[in-house]
């Protein structure tokens, strides 16, 4: 989709009701589904993080940026994610967390991002994080400057590819739930995107498809 056309739809997506669990469950590992419905966050007392789902023009076409995390000793090693990270007490709110972490991880300054809408928080049991996703747009083409300590690579995903059902698949992975578990995933530029990122992407896709209904 041309970026200028995308911008015309942005005001229409703001009032769209978030599908929340109805979207998340589409891309949830079956072992995760009960947790989606029954987790008591007061008991879990999760740490807080925020991420930015950032759309921007590249060659006149709308793109979404994702990152490949570096390998490290942790449950999210080498996974595909949105730019973002942990809330700090110096952050005014979770939106500021998403903007600050996006700047730190991929080099896009907060003043270059217009935050459009907050999406449904996603609880991640293996790391005990509650992640707050935000949808943002940058009206100008971007140069990314990934933080080498945290980011192994940048993925620039065309919106047209993101909305194509052909990217939806399954993958057999070793996860925190067990070895050789079959999970729903997005096949994005030969990367298997699953778990929390896929579940957040699922809600984003659904909101965009509602917004674009009849115009794709």
Secondary structure, DSSP 8 states (H G I E B T S, - for coil): -BHHHHHHHHHHHHT----THHHHGGGS-GGGHHHHHH--HHHH--EEEEEEEEEEEETTEEEEEEEEE---SSTTTT-EE-EEEE--TTSSSHHHHHHHHHHHHH---GGG-EEEEE---EEETTTTEEEEEEEEEESS-------TTTEEEEEEEEHHHHT-GGGEEEEEEEETTEEEEEEEEEEETTEEE-HHHHHHHHHHHHHHHHHHTT--
